[in-house]
């Protein structure tokens, strides 16, 4: 019995030490990426991840909605375009919930790379007539807290032009951020998950 207790104590000590190392490493990384002035990094998304209640992505005319339930678990709300709206369903699946949560969390930490001045009347970067539009919502709000018009990929293939709607200039962000969101749509919308019909509104 004492040997078992000693093993448990050793395991718990190892867990605490590991957690402490991770905490201090993340703290060091956080301080390293902050601006020299002590300001927060230049984030694209100004809404904290914890305050994001829903995410909508309009891709080539199809609107995909991802939402948190009352327990904070993410689910795919289904395509919201006219041909599919009447048949849309809530898809509750642990793997899908994890996929969505990770993709949204990563996107919420998107850093701006470079400001891009826009010339009136020109759409050099694809942000005026985008194929992709991203909208973030706070819980139980019908108006977006933020909208992003996603343009074309930069010539080097590593960045993407994006315009926060209402801003006077576009910015570049890492291309993998958009790739992650598109992969999330494909993984969740094309996977034949069990569905439950959305509750009717009375």
QUIMODA-V216188 format. One line per field, one symbol per residue. psi: psi as a letter, one per 20 degrees, with the letter a starting at -180 (. if undefined). Layout:
BEGIN
psi = ???
END
This chain:
BEGIN
psi = ghggggggggghgggggghgggghghgggghhiqqhijqqqmqgoipqghjohqppooolipopppqpaijjpqqpirpjrghighjqqpoopggggggggggggghikppqgpqoqpppiqmhjjihmqippppqqrpkpipqhqqpopbrqqhiiirppqoppiriqrrqrphhghgghhhggggghipmqqqpqqqqp.
END
